[in-house]
């Protein structure tokens, strides 16, 4: 999925928990970073989430050289920030494969496989048990 004559964008998909992010990166941009049509700092309410989301850009040192447009859905703030980060890292690989060692060392290319454990029948939650009463 590289940029072609018809599309100047580099694409990447990121996932985390139940969130999915579709990322488009445009090379030679001015540093625009939009998530679902809003600036990333406005979309992510807490500064930690926007920092997590933009970490691959600062790691590869391309924060002001590319424009990033993200569509993210599912999950909550933390999962969405992680999905955006994962998607940006994958899209940067399509932009320039030389970023791979830097992104890999920072752990940004690995998909976090942790998902929510299902609730079991006869219990109030996934692991918690109802209180035992001997009498």
Secondary structure, DSSP 4 states (H G I P E B T S, - for coil): ----SS--EEEEEEEETTEEEEEEEEET----EEETTEEHHHHSSSHHHHHHHTHHHHHTT-TTTEEEEEEEESS-HHHHHHHHHHHHHHHHHHH-GGGHHHHHHTT-SS-----PPPPPTTSSSSS--PPP---
